[in-house]
Amino acid sequence: MSPVIDIAGLRKTFRSVRRGHRLALDGLDLTVEAGQVHGFLGPNGSGKTTTLRALLGLVRADAGRLRILGEPAPDRLGAVSSRFGAIVESPQFFGNFTGRKTLQLLATAGGVPRARVDEVLERVGLDGRGDDRVRAYSLGMRQRLAVASALLKRPELLILDEPANGLDPAGIRQMRDLMRGLAADGVTVLVSSHILGEIQQVCDWVTIISRGRRVTYGPVAEVLAGHGRDEYLVRVAEPTRAVEVLGAAGLPVEARGDHLVVAEVHDPGDLTRLLGEQGLWVTELTPLTPDLESVFLELTGAPATPDGPRPVDEAGRRGGDRDGDGDGLIDLGAVSWGDPAVSR
Ligand SMILES: Nc1ncnc2c1ncn2[C@@H]1O[C@H](COP(=O)(O)OP(=O)(O)OP(=O)(O)O)[C@@H](O)[C@H]1O
């Protein structure tokens, strides 16, 4: 089966008279197979949003292959537009409308039966709040409303750009549960995020990019294992003497609290034998697996920072909302229907 998203050699340079040329994508590759919950990670400015915008026909790439659901993008997006949903821009909602009314309007515009509105409200956990005005929604609820709108057409693929940005821990957890639920329903999800702990919990695959290029990809567990440094956490009765013994054997060792961290341990049996021969009995021995945060830092040279694109609806609050009362406009294009034509 062909990949759901297949991007190869994608290049994009932004040219501006004032700021000159900026290479945003430098031959980027991204492959997402059906059924994956695929994390798309990279530092600020590494090209994640530009990649997604190019895929959706919102920006024109200079070179490269873009395919979505087997069709070349952007030329044949129309043929598959009913099969995917995307939240890549900042959707703005009209604050005076209820969540339900908002979705009903979007359903009508998209030719979706209105009965579907209740289903998606329930799917994103807004069923109890569907009759509240959007202006009373928290940021997390607005994010979930945006996801609900993208789900109206029962997409088999959902593309989410920074869905957890700006959310508090409870909102992040709800978004995580929502993505897990979608995955359980068989929806393929491509999600970009800076919140790597979340990605590690939710995604089974990951692609990490830096400066417009892919630097690693694969199943999360494999990517983490591939960057392990054979480190072990050791607890031993006489740590000071253990440091001497291990150091003399050429193993890098450092004290961490009342434990030792020993690196370059290819066989943990060697470690227990070395210490045991000196009468130092190991009471605890735990392999240290790197987390996504440390792998990300190692590969990109940059920490994952949370100040990415504006979260859902904030654009409406900042710029599109002249009287400052939280009313934005419903922007059908912002919540992409998989038809990039309306978003341009
Ligand atoms: N419309 C534009 N005009 C000029 N430069 C742009 C434009 N859009 C993006 N860029 C530049 O392209 C590069 C990649 O930006 P992009 O928004 O794709 O990165 P990103 O990985 O999504 O970053 P973030 O996580 O901060 O959103 C950056 O240097 C950015 O400044």
The ligand as an SDF file (V2000), in Angstrom:
LIG
                    3D

 31 33  0  0  0  0  0  0  0  0999 V2000
    5.8090   33.4990    4.4470 N   0  0  0  0  0  0  0  0  0  0  0  0
    7.1070   33.4810    4.7690 C   0  0  0  0  0  0  0  0  0  0  0  0
    7.9610   34.4200    4.3280 N   0  0  0  0  0  0  0  0  0  0  0  0
    9.2670   34.3860    4.6230 C   0  0  0  0  0  0  0  0  0  0  0  0
    9.8380   33.4320    5.3880 N   0  0  0  0  0  0  0  0  0  0  0  0
    9.0370   32.4750    5.8610 C   0  0  0  0  0  0  0  0  0  0  0  0
    7.6400   32.4300    5.5870 C   0  0  0  0  0  0  0  0  0  0  0  0
    7.1040   31.3490    6.1960 N   0  0  0  0  0  0  0  0  0  0  0  0
    8.1270   30.7310    6.8230 C   0  0  0  0  0  0  0  0  0  0  0  0
    9.2770   31.4000    6.6250 N   0  0  0  0  0  0  0  0  0  0  0  0
   10.6080   31.0370    7.1170 C   0  0  0  0  0  0  0  0  0  0  0  0
   10.8410   29.6850    6.7580 O   0  0  0  0  0  0  0  0  0  0  0  0
   11.4870   28.9950    7.8100 C   0  0  0  0  0  0  0  0  0  0  0  0
   10.6550   27.8120    8.2330 C   0  0  0  0  0  0  0  0  0  0  0  0
    9.4880   28.3020    8.8770 O   0  0  0  0  0  0  0  0  0  0  0  0
    8.3260   27.3390    9.3880 P   0  0  0  0  0  0  0  0  0  0  0  0
    7.2320   28.2130    9.9100 O   0  0  0  0  0  0  0  0  0  0  0  0
    7.9880   26.3790    8.3300 O   0  0  0  0  0  0  0  0  0  0  0  0
    9.0500   26.5880   10.5600 O   0  0  0  0  0  0  0  0  0  0  0  0
    8.4230   25.7270   11.7250 P   0  0  0  0  0  0  0  0  0  0  0  0
    9.2880   24.5410   11.8770 O   0  0  0  0  0  0  0  0  0  0  0  0
    6.9750   25.5090   11.4920 O   0  0  0  0  0  0  0  0  0  0  0  0
    8.6580   26.6950   12.9480 O   0  0  0  0  0  0  0  0  0  0  0  0
    7.7190   26.9590   14.2170 P   0  0  0  0  0  0  0  0  0  0  0  0
    7.7850   25.7230   15.0230 O   0  0  0  0  0  0  0  0  0  0  0  0
    8.3720   28.1230   14.8670 O   0  0  0  0  0  0  0  0  0  0  0  0
    6.3800   27.2580   13.6630 O   0  0  0  0  0  0  0  0  0  0  0  0
   11.7130   30.0200    8.9100 C   0  0  0  0  0  0  0  0  0  0  0  0
   13.0010   30.5600    8.7550 O   0  0  0  0  0  0  0  0  0  0  0  0
   10.6690   31.0660    8.6250 C   0  0  0  0  0  0  0  0  0  0  0  0
   11.0650   32.3240    9.1020 O   0  0  0  0  0  0  0  0  0  0  0  0
  1  2  1  0
  2  3  1  0
  2  7  2  0
  3  4  2  0
  4  5  1  0
  5  6  2  0
  6  7  1  0
  6 10  1  0
  7  8  1  0
  8  9  2  0
  9 10  1  0
 10 11  1  0
 11 12  1  0
 11 30  1  0
 12 13  1  0
 13 14  1  0
 13 28  1  0
 14 15  1  0
 15 16  1  0
 16 17  2  0
 16 18  1  0
 16 19  1  0
 19 20  1  0
 20 21  2  0
 20 22  1  0
 20 23  1  0
 23 24  1  0
 24 25  2  0
 24 26  1  0
 24 27  1  0
 28 29  1  0
 28 30  1  0
 30 31  1  0
M  END
$$$$
